[in-house]
Amino acid sequence: MKRFIIMTCLILTGCTATRHEQLSNLGFTRHYLDGYQDGCHSQRTNGQTYHDGYRQDPERMYRKLRYAQGWNDGFEQCDDADVSYY
C-alpha cells in the first residue's frame, strides 16, 4: 500500500506543468517568457533592488516589447500565495 501511494504521488507530480511550460506550449516567444519569469520573481520576492531579488533587464525592457509585456504580466499575476504557476 505504501508503495502504491508513493508511485501515485510520483505520477501526479510528473504530470504537472509549470506556468513557464504552459506559456511556451501556447506559443509565447522567448522574450515574453523571460520577461514573465523576471516579473513574477520580482513580485514573489517583493524586491525593491537587485540585491533583494528584483529582476528586470532595463535594456530589454525598452528595446523588446515582448519582454516588457511579459514582465508586466508576470509581475501582475504572480504573488506569494500562487507558487504553483512560477
N, CA, C and O atoms as CSV, one atom per row, in Angstrom:
chain,resi,resn,atom,element,x,y,z
A,1,MET,N,N,0.830,-1.191,0.000
A,1,MET,CA,C,0.000,0.000,0.000
A,1,MET,C,C,0.874,1.254,0.000
A,1,MET,O,O,0.591,2.222,-0.705
A,2,LYS,N,N,1.936,1.219,0.800
A,2,LYS,CA,C,2.830,2.368,0.872
A,2,LYS,C,C,3.484,2.631,-0.488
A,2,LYS,O,O,3.636,3.781,-0.901
A,3,ARG,N,N,3.861,1.574,-1.162
A,3,ARG,CA,C,4.473,1.689,-2.482
A,3,ARG,C,C,3.481,2.291,-3.477
A,3,ARG,O,O,3.869,3.105,-4.315
A,4,PHE,N,N,2.216,1.904,-3.396
A,4,PHE,CA,C,1.175,2.431,-4.276
A,4,PHE,C,C,1.012,3.942,-4.084
A,4,PHE,O,O,0.896,4.687,-5.057
A,5,ILE,N,N,1.004,4.378,-2.846
A,5,ILE,CA,C,0.840,5.807,-2.556
A,5,ILE,C,C,2.031,6.600,-3.091
A,5,ILE,O,O,1.857,7.671,-3.674
A,6,ILE,N,N,3.223,6.082,-2.895
A,6,ILE,CA,C,4.416,6.767,-3.385
A,6,ILE,C,C,4.405,6.846,-4.906
A,6,ILE,O,O,4.714,7.896,-5.469
A,7,MET,N,N,4.058,5.766,-5.571
A,7,MET,CA,C,4.003,5.761,-7.036
A,7,MET,C,C,2.940,6.724,-7.555
A,7,MET,O,O,3.160,7.410,-8.553
A,8,THR,N,N,1.802,6.778,-6.891
A,8,THR,CA,C,0.739,7.696,-7.301
A,8,THR,C,C,1.208,9.141,-7.181
A,8,THR,O,O,0.959,9.953,-8.071
A,9,CYS,N,N,1.878,9.458,-6.098
A,9,CYS,CA,C,2.398,10.820,-5.910
A,9,CYS,C,C,3.427,11.173,-6.979
A,9,CYS,O,O,3.415,12.287,-7.503
A,10,LEU,N,N,4.303,10.250,-7.303
A,10,LEU,CA,C,5.309,10.499,-8.330
A,10,LEU,C,C,4.674,10.712,-9.698
A,10,LEU,O,O,5.097,11.590,-10.451
A,11,ILE,N,N,3.677,9.927,-10.016
A,11,ILE,CA,C,2.993,10.067,-11.303
A,11,ILE,C,C,2.278,11.407,-11.390
A,11,ILE,O,O,2.359,12.088,-12.412
A,12,LEU,N,N,1.588,11.784,-10.340
A,12,LEU,CA,C,0.872,13.059,-10.350
A,12,LEU,C,C,1.829,14.243,-10.405
A,12,LEU,O,O,1.531,15.248,-11.051
A,13,THR,N,N,2.956,14.140,-9.746
A,13,THR,CA,C,3.949,15.208,-9.788
A,13,THR,C,C,4.522,15.345,-11.190
A,13,THR,O,O,4.768,16.460,-11.651
A,14,GLY,N,N,4.734,14.245,-11.863
A,14,GLY,CA,C,5.266,14.271,-13.219
A,14,GLY,C,C,4.297,14.834,-14.236
A,14,GLY,O,O,4.724,15.260,-15.310
A,15,CYS,N,N,3.018,14.853,-13.938
A,15,CYS,CA,C,2.008,15.341,-14.873
A,15,CYS,C,C,1.775,16.844,-14.772
A,15,CYS,O,O,1.132,17.421,-15.648
A,16,THR,N,N,2.272,17.475,-13.750
A,16,THR,CA,C,2.035,18.905,-13.600
A,16,THR,C,C,3.000,19.688,-14.473
A,16,THR,O,O,4.126,19.254,-14.715
A,17,ALA,N,N,2.560,20.824,-14.934
A,17,ALA,CA,C,3.393,21.690,-15.757
A,17,ALA,C,C,3.517,23.050,-15.084
A,17,ALA,O,O,2.582,23.531,-14.444
A,18,THR,N,N,4.673,23.653,-15.237
A,18,THR,CA,C,4.860,24.985,-14.685
A,18,THR,C,C,4.191,26.001,-15.593
A,18,THR,O,O,3.852,25.700,-16.738
A,19,ARG,N,N,4.005,27.193,-15.078
A,19,ARG,CA,C,3.403,28.265,-15.874
A,19,ARG,C,C,4.284,28.571,-17.084
A,19,ARG,O,O,3.778,28.859,-18.168
A,20,HIS,N,N,5.594,28.508,-16.898
A,20,HIS,CA,C,6.532,28.750,-17.992
A,20,HIS,C,C,6.310,27.745,-19.121
A,20,HIS,O,O,6.283,28.121,-20.293
A,21,GLU,N,N,6.151,26.471,-18.769
A,21,GLU,CA,C,5.903,25.435,-19.773
A,21,GLU,C,C,4.564,25.637,-20.457
A,21,GLU,O,O,4.451,25.448,-21.668
A,22,GLN,N,N,3.549,26.017,-19.697
A,22,GLN,CA,C,2.227,26.240,-20.274
A,22,GLN,C,C,2.265,27.385,-21.279
A,22,GLN,O,O,1.701,27.272,-22.367
A,23,LEU,N,N,2.919,28.475,-20.927
A,23,LEU,CA,C,3.003,29.613,-21.839
A,23,LEU,C,C,3.831,29.272,-23.070
A,23,LEU,O,O,3.506,29.697,-24.178
A,24,SER,N,N,4.889,28.516,-22.879
A,24,SER,CA,C,5.719,28.098,-24.005
A,24,SER,C,C,4.928,27.224,-24.973
A,24,SER,O,O,5.041,27.378,-26.189
A,25,ASN,N,N,4.141,26.322,-24.438
A,25,ASN,CA,C,3.313,25.457,-25.281
A,25,ASN,C,C,2.245,26.232,-26.034
A,25,ASN,O,O,1.783,25.790,-27.086
A,26,LEU,N,N,1.849,27.384,-25.506
A,26,LEU,CA,C,0.853,28.221,-26.178
A,26,LEU,C,C,1.476,29.090,-27.266
A,26,LEU,O,O,0.758,29.786,-27.983
A,27,GLY,N,N,2.794,29.059,-27.397
A,27,GLY,CA,C,3.460,29.773,-28.477
A,27,GLY,C,C,4.037,31.127,-28.113
A,27,GLY,O,O,4.393,31.897,-29.005
A,28,PHE,N,N,4.140,31.439,-26.836
A,28,PHE,CA,C,4.734,32.716,-26.449
A,28,PHE,C,C,6.229,32.700,-26.751
A,28,PHE,O,O,6.881,31.662,-26.639
A,29,THR,N,N,6.764,33.852,-27.134
A,29,THR,CA,C,8.164,33.946,-27.538
A,29,THR,C,C,9.101,33.884,-26.339
A,29,THR,O,O,8.687,34.031,-25.189
A,30,ARG,N,N,10.371,33.663,-26.643
A,30,ARG,CA,C,11.391,33.572,-25.595
A,30,ARG,C,C,11.496,34.883,-24.808
A,30,ARG,O,O,11.647,34.866,-23.586
A,31,HIS,N,N,11.414,36.020,-25.513
A,31,HIS,CA,C,11.497,37.310,-24.824
A,31,HIS,C,C,10.342,37.476,-23.838
A,31,HIS,O,O,10.538,37.945,-22.717
A,32,TYR,N,N,9.144,37.091,-24.259
A,32,TYR,CA,C,7.982,37.190,-23.373
A,32,TYR,C,C,8.168,36.288,-22.155
A,32,TYR,O,O,7.912,36.707,-21.026
A,33,LEU,N,N,8.610,35.060,-22.381
A,33,LEU,CA,C,8.789,34.105,-21.283
A,33,LEU,C,C,9.854,34.576,-20.293
A,33,LEU,O,O,9.682,34.443,-19.082
A,34,ASP,N,N,10.953,35.128,-20.811
A,34,ASP,CA,C,11.992,35.661,-19.917
A,34,ASP,C,C,11.445,36.814,-19.088
A,34,ASP,O,O,11.688,36.893,-17.883
A,35,GLY,N,N,10.707,37.707,-19.737
A,35,GLY,CA,C,10.115,38.833,-19.021
A,35,GLY,C,C,9.116,38.380,-17.981
A,35,GLY,O,O,9.091,38.900,-16.866
A,36,TYR,N,N,8.286,37.405,-18.346
A,36,TYR,CA,C,7.286,36.882,-17.416
A,36,TYR,C,C,7.965,36.298,-16.181
A,36,TYR,O,O,7.546,36.546,-15.051
A,37,GLN,N,N,9.009,35.529,-16.412
A,37,GLN,CA,C,9.715,34.904,-15.292
A,37,GLN,C,C,10.381,35.958,-14.407
A,37,GLN,O,O,10.335,35.850,-13.181
A,38,ASP,N,N,10.993,36.962,-15.006
A,38,ASP,CA,C,11.629,38.022,-14.215
A,38,ASP,C,C,10.599,38.828,-13.430
A,38,ASP,O,O,10.812,39.133,-12.257
A,39,GLY,N,N,9.487,39.173,-14.071
A,39,GLY,CA,C,8.438,39.932,-13.389
A,39,GLY,C,C,7.808,39.144,-12.256
A,39,GLY,O,O,7.545,39.683,-11.181
A,40,CYS,N,N,7.572,37.879,-12.501
A,40,CYS,CA,C,6.981,37.016,-11.479
A,40,CYS,C,C,7.931,36.882,-10.287
A,40,CYS,O,O,7.505,36.951,-9.133
A,41,HIS,N,N,9.212,36.689,-10.575
A,41,HIS,CA,C,10.192,36.571,-9.494
A,41,HIS,C,C,10.253,37.862,-8.677
A,41,HIS,O,O,10.334,37.824,-7.450
A,42,SER,N,N,10.216,38.995,-9.362
A,42,SER,CA,C,10.260,40.286,-8.667
A,42,SER,C,C,9.060,40.459,-7.753
A,42,SER,O,O,9.195,40.966,-6.640
A,43,GLN,N,N,7.901,40.049,-8.206
A,43,GLN,CA,C,6.684,40.167,-7.393
A,43,GLN,C,C,6.727,39.211,-6.203
A,43,GLN,O,O,6.383,39.595,-5.085
A,44,ARG,N,N,7.146,37.978,-6.438
A,44,ARG,CA,C,7.153,36.973,-5.374
A,44,ARG,C,C,8.144,37.311,-4.274
A,44,ARG,O,O,7.861,37.093,-3.097
A,45,THR,N,N,9.306,37.843,-4.645
A,45,THR,CA,C,10.306,38.183,-3.637
A,45,THR,C,C,10.059,39.557,-3.041
A,45,THR,O,O,10.651,39.916,-2.023
A,46,ASN,N,N,9.183,40.327,-3.680
A,46,ASN,CA,C,8.858,41.683,-3.227
A,46,ASN,C,C,10.124,42.522,-3.105
A,46,ASN,O,O,10.266,43.341,-2.197
A,47,GLY,N,N,11.049,42.294,-4.053
A,47,GLY,CA,C,12.311,43.010,-4.023
A,47,GLY,C,C,12.198,44.415,-4.568
A,47,GLY,O,O,11.467,44.670,-5.525
A,48,GLN,N,N,12.925,45.319,-3.952
A,48,GLN,CA,C,12.970,46.704,-4.407
A,48,GLN,C,C,14.276,46.999,-5.154
A,48,GLN,O,O,14.342,47.939,-5.946
A,49,THR,N,N,15.311,46.192,-4.898
A,49,THR,CA,C,16.593,46.353,-5.578
A,49,THR,C,C,17.040,44.988,-6.087
A,49,THR,O,O,16.439,43.966,-5.756
A,50,TYR,N,N,18.090,44.978,-6.887
A,50,TYR,CA,C,18.607,43.714,-7.404
A,50,TYR,C,C,19.140,42.831,-6.285
A,50,TYR,O,O,19.126,41.606,-6.405
A,51,HIS,N,N,19.606,43.435,-5.205
A,51,HIS,CA,C,20.091,42.660,-4.059
A,51,HIS,C,C,18.944,41.974,-3.323
A,51,HIS,O,O,19.148,40.938,-2.690
A,52,ASP,N,N,17.751,42.537,-3.399
A,52,ASP,CA,C,16.571,41.964,-2.735
A,52,ASP,C,C,15.872,40.907,-3.579
A,52,ASP,O,O,14.977,40.222,-3.083
A,53,GLY,N,N,16.257,40.760,-4.835
A,53,GLY,CA,C,15.609,39.788,-5.697
A,53,GLY,C,C,14.843,40.397,-6.853
A,53,GLY,O,O,14.183,39.677,-7.604
A,54,TYR,N,N,14.917,41.714,-7.012
A,54,TYR,CA,C,14.230,42.390,-8.110
A,54,TYR,C,C,14.945,42.058,-9.408
A,54,TYR,O,O,16.161,42.221,-9.513
A,55,ARG,N,N,14.196,41.593,-10.395
A,55,ARG,CA,C,14.778,41.236,-11.683
A,55,ARG,C,C,14.089,42.023,-12.791
A,55,ARG,O,O,12.870,41.964,-12.953
A,56,GLN,N,N,14.884,42.746,-13.537
A,56,GLN,CA,C,14.376,43.414,-14.728
A,56,GLN,C,C,15.582,43.805,-15.568
A,56,GLN,O,O,16.523,44.421,-15.068
A,57,ASP,N,N,15.551,43.447,-16.836
A,57,ASP,CA,C,16.625,43.802,-17.749
A,57,ASP,C,C,16.249,45.133,-18.396
A,57,ASP,O,O,15.410,45.161,-19.296
A,58,PRO,N,N,16.859,46.245,-17.950
A,58,PRO,CA,C,16.442,47.562,-18.443
A,58,PRO,C,C,16.575,47.716,-19.955
A,58,PRO,O,O,15.721,48.329,-20.595
A,59,GLU,N,N,17.635,47.166,-20.523
A,59,GLU,CA,C,17.830,47.290,-21.969
A,59,GLU,C,C,16.735,46.557,-22.733
A,59,GLU,O,O,16.166,47.100,-23.680
A,60,ARG,N,N,16.442,45.340,-22.330
A,60,ARG,CA,C,15.384,44.577,-22.999
A,60,ARG,C,C,14.012,45.170,-22.719
A,60,ARG,O,O,13.107,45.067,-23.547
A,61,MET,N,N,13.856,45.788,-21.559
A,61,MET,CA,C,12.572,46.383,-21.196
A,61,MET,C,C,12.188,47.476,-22.195
A,61,MET,O,O,11.011,47.640,-22.515
A,62,TYR,N,N,13.174,48.218,-22.687
A,62,TYR,CA,C,12.898,49.322,-23.603
A,62,TYR,C,C,13.053,48.948,-25.074
A,62,TYR,O,O,12.486,49.616,-25.939
A,63,ARG,N,N,13.805,47.898,-25.372
A,63,ARG,CA,C,14.035,47.536,-26.768
A,63,ARG,C,C,13.177,46.370,-27.251
A,63,ARG,O,O,12.918,46.249,-28.449
A,64,LYS,N,N,12.744,45.529,-26.349
A,64,LYS,CA,C,11.959,44.345,-26.722
A,64,LYS,C,C,10.566,44.458,-26.123
A,64,LYS,O,O,10.384,44.282,-24.918
A,65,LEU,N,N,9.601,44.746,-26.954
A,65,LEU,CA,C,8.228,44.930,-26.498
A,65,LEU,C,C,7.690,43.673,-25.824
A,65,LEU,O,O,6.980,43.764,-24.823
A,66,ARG,N,N,8.019,42.507,-26.362
A,66,ARG,CA,C,7.526,41.248,-25.784
A,66,ARG,C,C,8.084,41.018,-24.383
A,66,ARG,O,O,7.374,40.518,-23.511
A,67,TYR,N,N,9.337,41.372,-24.159
A,67,TYR,CA,C,9.916,41.234,-22.815
A,67,TYR,C,C,9.157,42.126,-21.837
A,67,TYR,O,O,8.800,41.693,-20.741
A,68,ALA,N,N,8.914,43.368,-22.235
A,68,ALA,CA,C,8.205,44.315,-21.366
A,68,ALA,C,C,6.790,43.828,-21.068
A,68,ALA,O,O,6.327,43.923,-19.931
A,69,GLN,N,N,6.103,43.308,-22.080
A,69,GLN,CA,C,4.754,42.779,-21.858
A,69,GLN,C,C,4.790,41.581,-20.920
A,69,GLN,O,O,3.958,41.466,-20.020
A,70,GLY,N,N,5.748,40.694,-21.130
A,70,GLY,CA,C,5.883,39.524,-20.267
A,70,GLY,C,C,6.215,39.910,-18.843
A,70,GLY,O,O,5.675,39.336,-17.897
A,71,TRP,N,N,7.108,40.888,-18.683
A,71,TRP,CA,C,7.482,41.326,-17.337
A,71,TRP,C,C,6.268,41.895,-16.608
A,71,TRP,O,O,6.018,41.551,-15.453
A,72,ASN,N,N,5.523,42.754,-17.273
A,72,ASN,CA,C,4.338,43.356,-16.647
A,72,ASN,C,C,3.287,42.303,-16.310
A,72,ASN,O,O,2.683,42.344,-15.238
A,73,ASP,N,N,3.068,41.360,-17.226
A,73,ASP,CA,C,2.096,40.292,-16.962
A,73,ASP,C,C,2.535,39.425,-15.791
A,73,ASP,O,O,1.731,39.103,-14.916
A,74,GLY,N,N,3.811,39.047,-15.773
A,74,GLY,CA,C,4.323,38.226,-14.681
A,74,GLY,C,C,4.248,38.933,-13.350
A,74,GLY,O,O,3.918,38.322,-12.333
A,75,PHE,N,N,4.554,40.224,-13.347
A,75,PHE,CA,C,4.523,40.992,-12.106
A,75,PHE,C,C,3.100,41.109,-11.577
A,75,PHE,O,O,2.886,41.061,-10.366
A,76,GLU,N,N,2.123,41.262,-12.473
A,76,GLU,CA,C,0.729,41.403,-12.053
A,76,GLU,C,C,0.111,40.083,-11.605
A,76,GLU,O,O,-0.719,40.067,-10.696
A,77,GLN,N,N,0.505,38.981,-12.229
A,77,GLN,CA,C,-0.187,37.718,-11.992
A,77,GLN,C,C,0.426,36.861,-10.890
A,77,GLN,O,O,-0.236,35.953,-10.385
A,78,CYS,N,N,1.645,37.120,-10.513
A,78,CYS,CA,C,2.301,36.268,-9.512
A,78,CYS,C,C,2.336,36.950,-8.151
A,78,CYS,O,O,2.555,38.157,-8.049
A,79,ASP,N,N,2.121,36.176,-7.137
A,79,ASP,CA,C,2.285,36.670,-5.774
A,79,ASP,C,C,2.724,35.514,-4.887
A,79,ASP,O,O,2.829,34.381,-5.355
A,80,ASP,N,N,2.975,35.783,-3.633
A,80,ASP,CA,C,3.486,34.761,-2.712
A,80,ASP,C,C,2.551,33.573,-2.556
A,80,ASP,O,O,3.014,32.454,-2.334
A,81,ALA,N,N,1.248,33.793,-2.667
A,81,ALA,CA,C,0.283,32.715,-2.446
A,81,ALA,C,C,0.152,31.798,-3.653
A,81,ALA,O,O,-0.386,30.698,-3.527
A,82,ASP,N,N,0.627,32.220,-4.815
A,82,ASP,CA,C,0.407,31.466,-6.045
A,82,ASP,C,C,1.721,30.896,-6.562
A,82,ASP,O,O,2.211,31.321,-7.608
A,83,VAL,N,N,2.290,29.948,-5.846
A,83,VAL,CA,C,3.578,29.393,-6.222
A,83,VAL,C,C,3.467,28.304,-7.279
A,83,VAL,O,O,4.488,27.924,-7.853
A,84,SER,N,N,2.300,27.794,-7.557
A,84,SER,CA,C,2.165,26.685,-8.496
A,84,SER,C,C,2.419,27.102,-9.937
A,84,SER,O,O,2.740,26.252,-10.767
A,85,TYR,N,N,2.287,28.381,-10.258
A,85,TYR,CA,C,2.496,28.817,-11.632
A,85,TYR,C,C,3.874,29.385,-11.874
A,85,TYR,O,O,4.162,29.823,-12.988
A,86,TYR,N,N,4.731,29.397,-10.883
A,86,TYR,CA,C,6.045,30.001,-11.045
A,86,TYR,C,C,7.025,29.047,-11.637
A,86,TYR,O,O,8.186,29.402,-11.840
